[in-house]
């Protein structure tokens, strides 16, 4: 018997080398699993409330977890030990990111602040203040010199990490800004908002370059509803995005083309998340209908239905080589799948005394 999570699994990600899976749960723990055998390797316990995220460092040697208990915690992957508890936030911490070389961690939360920590000691040399509402996400630029944050105050903001100065307030969205990320060379930021727009910004001039109104793009579709639609994911190369719609509908939009959005039809209930494969050729969507689905990004063709969870599927991620998908569900499990065939490879599961790990013995090639 191998014990697993005893609460909803709200995130699941692969390690940078694809050898491990990291899950975060409502049971106040994060867990590491062997991606080949399905064995639970380590339980990271110490938080006093539900986890909101868990991410690997770029080299895969450390993990940072964030929680509703107002703390972030730094962990050593090899030893499964807590290295530091980061306690400066005064409210829920809901986002964390390592800088590209893994020497710093940025955290953001409901107390309207961003903290930048030393990734070895857990000490916080910098606090960034300026937002007027909770901060939804934080991300480093590719060179690690800047941060971008997205907030419910309707703005995204650029920050200089070394000087702690606010470089720019990116204003324009009419409502919550849901996400903000840098493009691969750091010259642009793309933001998404509940106002149904995607906005592109120049990080040098700090000016708005373009606005894409997604409502205008698909407003004539009978299943589209502004009240229940939103941006779900953007590809790493900034060429495509996924738009979720009512009644399980989604659309794949090519930002470099004037062609109509490609309809992704199949889910029967609300879509919660989407993630692109590392090479951008596939996208996986997750839904309240208990399934995840893998689609071709060029044509919108359905490649596989990942069917097996007993409750809604909250999140999904591709392995670094794009051949496998891991899903996280409110049925208290994470599951591993072949990305193109949809075959279930492993179940990372547990519900107290009845917990059991089921594993399909297969060579994943990692």
Helices and strands as residue ranges (DSSP letters): E 9-14, E 20-25, E 29-34, E 40-45, E 51-56, E 62-67, E 72-76, E 81-86, E 93-98, E 104-109, E 113-118, E 124-129, E 135-140, E 146-151, E 155-160, E 166-171, E 177-182, E 188-193, E 197-202, E 207-213, H 214-218, E 230-234, E 240-244, G 246-248, E 250-254, E 262-264, E 271-276, E 282-287, E 291-296, E 302-307, E 313-318, E 324-329, E 334-338, E 344-348, G 352-354, E 358-359
